[in-house]
């Protein structure tokens, strides 16, 4: 348990705005933000979305924690709250004895030095508008972060300033001291200055009132829509510490799902470059009718002295099932998917691994739609559908994606294992295997980067994608992803 600073040692802040906040908090015992009809609906939605962004069981630090209700709602394995009001901190400790609280100014390095890091998540909810030195505070936070740490910042839109003032006059909202309404573009600049990288931006709450259930309904299904979301009250930024690893080398597991691809199996091995500390190749065969399984076993035996090759037989159906089986059996640091049709050249795999090794990405998605393609590599209707779905899925995962159906995907095994542990949130919904990973990466706030490939025409076999059947599945997945990632 962290020892709190005694109230006698904590005096009112010198800054006028902070002093007004401090005085109000001391007078109300930390309940100043719990009053009013506005706050009830607003806080309910705010906590619900924070619980979506921050998984339970993590090490969480909250700056400006108030009574600690938000911190407690996140159910951390180790939770630390910082606030400068002695009365508020005392009430927080009494209400949530399982959490740890530090009395002090969150902008003071000596206060942050008392926190026992590192933390998985650092929450700065609303209080950042009262900071006098945002970039200095973010710099101090870096010592409490790992490369995997996520900073979650939430704040009010400057468009709502007159509305919030009117709500205070009408006593629909408790009166607050003047805060600094900072534009999102300025936050992005401050993140760059302090070597944090924003990987997610969300807007929430178009109607911060209950209104007989109309408010929650609009906030869930209407407020997240493109264009409309710019009018929302709340903005949430999720950032990660930006850190480059110039000489990091990792071991690699390459999973090759294959069904009726007999003519491509040996070519995949012959063309495979050497990279990473160690390599293994896992063929996952999907009950082929052309002898693909027997060919995988033959190639494994022929190249036994030069390659670490495993051959697995698929239990279920679909590429998604094959990928999950291969990843579960993989033993190395980096997990990669290579489609057995070899339309993605195996020779390009080292640059995808390098993106992970250098820390530039935590999830790499290939794209076939940047460089010119060989003649019949992609049919025109497939190309148009890819473009449409790329726009929809880019919106859903808050990252520009041009080719969600490209089979080449790369991530760290530890991130995949964390994704797999929380797969129940989405369920076994994806026969392709692509969206299970993309949605999971977005849900885990991984840094997603697209890297172009030179897409080649197939030289053996036929495509196993049905344009209309699978197109209908994609449409259903768009709605599914909207409900799971946006309509929270």
N, C-alpha and C positions, 0 to 999 in steps of 0.2 A: 504494500500500500504506500503510495506516495505521500510524503508528509506535507500538509498544507502550510502555507505561510500564515502566521497569526494576523488577525485583523488589525492589530495595533501597528503592524509594519506596513500596511497597505493604506496609502493616503489617496485622496481624490486626485485624478489626473490633472495635469496643468492645462492640457488642450481643452478649449471651451466646449467643443462638441462632445468629447469623451466625458467631460465633467458633468454635462447634463444627463448623459446616459447613466453614469455612475450614480448620480443623485436620485434619479427616477428608480433605478434598480434597488438601491438601498431603501427607498421609501416604500416600495411595493413588495419587497422580498422576492424579486425575480418574477413576479406574476404580471408585469406590465404588458407583456406580449401575449397573454392568454385571454385578455378581455375582449369582448365585442363579437358580434355575429360574423363579421368579416374574418376574424382570426380563426374561428372554429373550422370553417370550411377550408380556408387557406392552409392551415397547419396540417389538417388531415391529409390533404393531397400532397403537401410538401414531404411529410414523413413517408407516405406511401411510395413516392418516387425515389426518395433517398434509399429506402430499403431495396428498391429495384437496382440502384446503382452500386450499392455496397452490400455484398453478400454477408450473411451472418457468420460469426465465428472468426472474424478477422481482428487484427490489432489496429485500433482506430484512435486517432487524436482529433479532437474538435476544438477549434479556436473560437472563443465566444460562446461557450456551451450553455450559459444561463443556468436553468435548474437541472440540466442534464437529461431532459426528456427525449430529445432527438438521439443523443448518444445511447441511451438505454434502449430505444426502439430499434437500433441497429444490431442489438444482441452481440456485441463484440466479445471475443475471447479475452481481450485485454483492452479496456477503454480508459482514456485519459481526457478530461475536459479542462479547459483553461478559461477563467473569467476573472475580471478585476473587482467584482463586487463581493465583499466578505459575507454579507447577508445571503446573497444568492448562492454562493459556494457552500455555505453552511447548510442551506436548505437542500441543495443538490446532494450533498454527502449523506444527509439524513434520509432523503427519499430513495437514493440509489446506492446503498452501502457496498455493493459489489463492484462499483466503478471507482476510479481514482480522479481526484480533482486538485488542480493547482491554482492558487490565488495569485494573480499577477496580470500585467499587461501583456497580451499576446504579441505585441510588437517589440517587447523588451527581450533581447537575446538572453539575459539572465533568467527570465521566466521559462523560455523554451529549453534552456539548458537543464532544467529540472525534470523534463520529460524523458522517460527511459525508452528510447527508440531502439531499433527502427520500427516504423509503422507500415502497415499494408495500405491504409487509407488515412488521409488528412482532410478533415472537413472544415471549410470556412463558409458558413451559412449566414448570409445577411451582413455579418460584421465587417466584411471587407470594405463596405462603403464608408466605414468610420475610421479606417486605417489612414495614418498620415504618411506611411512609408511602405507601400505595398511591395515594391521590388526588394527593399531591404529585408522585409519579413520573409518573403519567398526565398531569398538567399539563405537566411538563417534556417529555414525548414529543410534545406538540402541535406544537412547532417543527420536528419531523422528519417531519411528516405533510402530505400533500396532502388535499384533499377526498375523493379516491378511495382514500386509504390505508385498509388494514384492520388492526385490532389483533386478534390471535388469542391468547386466554388459555385455558390448560388447567390443570385442578386436580383434586384428589381430592375425592370426595364425603365429607362428614362422617359418613355412614352406615357407611362402610368403616373408620373409625378403629380400632375393636377388632379387625377382621379383619386389618388391616395390622400391628398390634402383635403379634398371634398369629403371623403369617407371619414376623416378625423373630425371635421366640422359637424357632420351629421351623427357623430358618435357611433358609426358603424365599425370603426377601427380605433384602437388605442393610439393616442398621440405619441409620436416619436420625435427625437431630435433630428435636425437636418442631417441628411446623409449625402455622400458624394455619389451621384448617379453616373457611373462610368460606362461608356459605350463598349460594346463587345470588342470592337476593333482595337480599342485601347488596352483591354485585357490581353488580347492576343499579342500585342506589342510588348507588354510587361512580361509576359511569359517568355518571349524570345530573349529579352534582356537578362533573364534569370536562368536561362537554359532549361526551361520547362517547355514541353511540346503538347499543345492541345490536340487530343485525339477524339473528342466527342463534344458536341454542342447540342443542347436540347432546349426547347421553349415549352413552357407549361402554363396552364391556367388562363383561359380566356375569360371565364366568369368565376371570380373567387368568392362566390356565394352558393349556398345550397339550392335555394329557390325551388323547393319541392322536388328535388332530384334533377331538375333541368341543368343546373350548373355542373355536377359531376358527369352527366351524359355528354354535354357539349365539350367539357374539358378532356374527356376520354377519346371521343371519336372525331370531333371537328377541329379542336385546337391544334392537334399535331399536324394537320394537313399543310402542304407547302404553300407559302404565301400567307396563309392565315396565322401560322405559328409566329410570324414576326410581330403580331399584335399582342402576344401573350404577356402576362405580368412577370413571369419568372423565367430566368435563363440559368441553365446549369452547364458548367464547363468541367470536363474531366481531362486532366493533364498528367503527363508522366515526366520524370526527370530525363533529360536528354543526355545520353552518355554513349560515346563511341568506344568500341573495343578494337584497337588497331591490329592487335596480334592474337586475338582469341581464336582458337581452333577447336571445333567440336566434332564428335563422331556422328555418323549419318546412317539412318535406316531408310531405304528406298522401297516403297511398297508399289508393286505392279499388279493391279487387278487385271485379270485376263479371262476372256470367254470367247471361244472360237477365234483365237489369235495364234494358231500354231506357227504360221510363217514368220511371226515377228519375235518369237521368244529368243532365239539365238542372236538375232540382230541387236536386241536390247543389251545383251551382255557384251557382244563384240564392240559396240559403239559406246559403252559406258565409260566415262573418264574416271580417273582416280582423283579423289578429293576428300577433305576431312581427315581427322585423326585416324578413324577407322570407318569401314563401310560394310554394310550388309544389304543384301537384296532379297526381298520377300515376294515371291510370286503367289498370288491368291487366285486360284483357278475356280471358275464358276460353273462347273458341270457342263463342259463343252461337248459338242458332237463331232469335232474334227480332230480329236486326239491331242488337244492342248495340254492336258494334265500330264500325259506320258512324255510329251516334248519338254515340259518344264523339268521333269525328273531326269530326263536324258541330259539336258543342258547342265543341270546341277552337278551330275556325276562327271561330265566331261571337264567342267571348269572347277572342280573341287579344290585343286591345288592353288588356284589363283584368285578365286572369289569365295566369299562367305555367302552362300545361297541357301535359302530355305524355300520349300514348296508346301503350301497349305491348300487344303481343299475347302471351298466355301460351304458353310452349313445352310445359309438362307439363300435369298435371291437379291439381285441388284448390286450395283457398284457400291452403294453406301454400306451394305452388309460386308462386302469384301474389304473395304477400307477399314472398317472398325475391327475386323478380324486381324488384318495385317498390323494395324497400329497396336493392338493389344499384345501381339507377339514380338513387336520390335524391342530392341534392347539398347539402342543408342540415343544420343542427345537430341538430334534433329530428325523429324519425321517428314518424308517427302512422298508425294504421289506422282508416279509416271504412268500415263495411259499406255496400254500395251499396243495400241495402234501406231505408236511412234510418230504421230503427227506433230507432237512436241519433241524436238530433237533431244535425245539424252545428253548430247554434248553441251547443252546449255545449263544443265543442272548445277554446276559449280557456282555460277553467279547468283542463283537463288539461295544456295547455302550461305554464300558470303553476306547476303543481306541480313541474315539472322546472326551470323557470327559477329558482324561489326555493330550490331545493335540498331541498325537503321529501320528494322521492322521486327515485329513479333509474329506476324502472319503475312506470308507472301502469296499473292494470287496471281497466276499467269493471265495474260491477255493476248488473244489472237488477233485483235482488231486494231492494232497500231501499224505493224509492218504489212506490206503487200503479201497476199497469200498465193500459193501455187494454184493453178487452174481450177480444179474441182475440190479444193480443200474444204470449202463451206458453201452449201447451196444458198442461193439468193434469199429464199424465204427464211432460212435459218439465220442468215446475217441480219435481216430486218428484225426478227424476233429477239435476237441477242441484244440489239441496240435498245429496243423498247424495255426489255426486262432489266438491262443494265441501268437505265435511268431509274426505274422503280426501286431496284435493290440498293442503288447508291443512296437514295433518300432514306430507305429503311435502316441502313447500317451507318449513316452519317459519314460515309467515305466514298470518294469517287471510284466506282467500279465500272469498267467498260465491258467486261466479259465474265460474268459469274459462272458460266458453264465450262470454262476452261478447266481441264482436269488437273493441271499442275497447281498444287497447293503445298505450302511448307510452313511448319511451325515447330517450336520446341516441344519435346515430349512432355516436360513438366506442365506446360500450358495445356496440352491436349488432355492430360490426365485430370487437370482441374476442370476443364470443359466437360469431360466425360462424367465426372462426379455430379455435375449439375445438369446432366442431359434430361432429367425428368421434367425440367421447366419447359422444354420443347417436345419431348417424347420422341418415339421412333417414327418420324414423319417423312423422312427424306430417302427415296430410293436411289437418288443420284449420288449422295455422299458429299456433294459440293456445299449445299446450303446448311446441312448439319454443322459443318465446320465454319462457314461464314457467319451464320447467326450466332453460333457459340462464341466466336472470336469477338463479335460486336457486343454480346452480352457481358463478356469478361473484360471489355474495354482494352482489348489488345490493339497495338498499333498495326493497322492493315495497310500494306503497300502493294500496288500492282506493278508487275514487271513484264514488259512485252516479250513475246516469243515469236520466232519465225515459223508460222504454221505451215506444215507440209501436207501434201495430199497422201492419202492412205495408199500403201502399196500391196496390202494383203487384206482379204476379207471385206466385209461390208459394215457400214455404220450400224450401231445397235440402238440408235435413237429414233423414235417415232415422232415426227414433227407435231402432229395434231394431238396424239395421246399425251405426250410429254409436255406440249404447250399448255394443255388444260391443267396438268399437274402444277406447272409453274404459276399459272393464274391462282390456283388454290393456295399455293405457297406464299404468294404476295399478300393475300388476305390473312393467312396464318401469321406471317411475320409482322404485319401491321398490328394485329391484336397482341402479339407477344412482345414487340419492341417499341411500339408507339402508343397504342391504346392501353396504357397501363392504369 
